[in-house]
């Protein structure tokens, strides 16, 4: 691995991409500490101290701690993710969007433009909901969180939070285009990882005060290592369908005749399903938290992590988005048609529709296995943590995102190195790309 890291310095373009990504992520982390005007920071911090382990705490984790400070990036990247979900769902039912999705680069740019408009609209709605909710909230000592309530504060908060989300959206798209890795995933990754030092210090504090025993800490560390090992093992796992190419003569040359394989990942959707599922559940639950009404508070309480309703909905949405995202990104009919076009076939399976049906059958089973794996990784550690009532900041969802994004980014770096005939990170084996 050390020799692989040394080879990065020999590729100027890769160096620039990595440096560009780090600089934009640093800008994001600096912006997460710029507060929105009109807020009593101490009262807000005390309120979020009580909300640890709740849905607001989970939302704050995805925002990288920006929500607990109500910084200009308090909404995080979730409005963009929600807009992407809505556009992808509408692509299936609206012919115009479906046509755009098949028009290549031009259609993709148009859908991206619609996603940006949707992001701004959702940010305006969520920003107004947060502003109105904050006016009705107070810290544990009874001090109002908003210094001067009114429409002036609401408009300023809505504009500030919407501008912050739009800027994060630009940062993510810029990292994807000019940096290395998926920008949106890296922003979420940075927001989670930045809380690591505070989590470690808090764990040592609980150990020193006797609130947490050394035996339990060892169990949690072993659990984390086991979850990481399972994630790495499954994320790099593939089902390889053998493909044989028939021999064909073109002029005086003979092509084909080789045997290869079609790799199908166990978890084709990657970290997208838990992110999408969290976004879907967070939107109504967060709005309910800011509405001062008893039945809305009860509704928000049912959607707290660790509760049966929340975990059931979380698993259902994960399974749904595993199948949905796999269907969007992988089309067995197109793969079968391309194989038939170039003289490829699966041994024992007739080319064309039969091959497409065979691939689809295998993909459906793999996706179900992958969905169960993602659900188990995301839900089981959270249930164990909630049962023991321990303020542990890295549950299964966070670990899945951290490991998944790290594998994806390492795969892209290795691809850049191998295309320029440099040795990758590993001499034995390769880091498999997620998408």
Buried (B, 14 or more C-beta within 10 A) or exposed (E): EEEBEEBBEEBEEBEEBBEBBBEBBEEBBEBBEEBBEBBBEEBBBBBBEEBEBBBBBBBBBBBBBBBBBBBBBBBBBBBBBBBBBBBBEBBEEEEEBEEBBEEEEEBEEBBEEBBBEBBBBBBBBBBBBBBBBBBEBBBEEEBBBBEEBEEEBBEBBBBBBBBBBBBBBEBBBBBBEEBBBBBBBBBBBBBBBBBEEEEEEBBEEBBEEEEBEEEBBEEBEEBBEEBBEBBBEBBBBEBEBEBBBEEEEEEEEEEBEEEEEBEBBBBBBBBBBBBBBBBBBBBEBBBBBBBEEEEBEEBBBEBBBBBEEBBEBBBEBBBBBBBBBBBBEBEBBEBBBEBBEEBBBBEEBEBBEBBBBBBBEBBBEBBEBBBBBBBBBBBBBBBBBBEEEBBBBBBBBBBBBBBBBBBBBBBBBBBBBEEEEBEBBEEEEBBBBBB
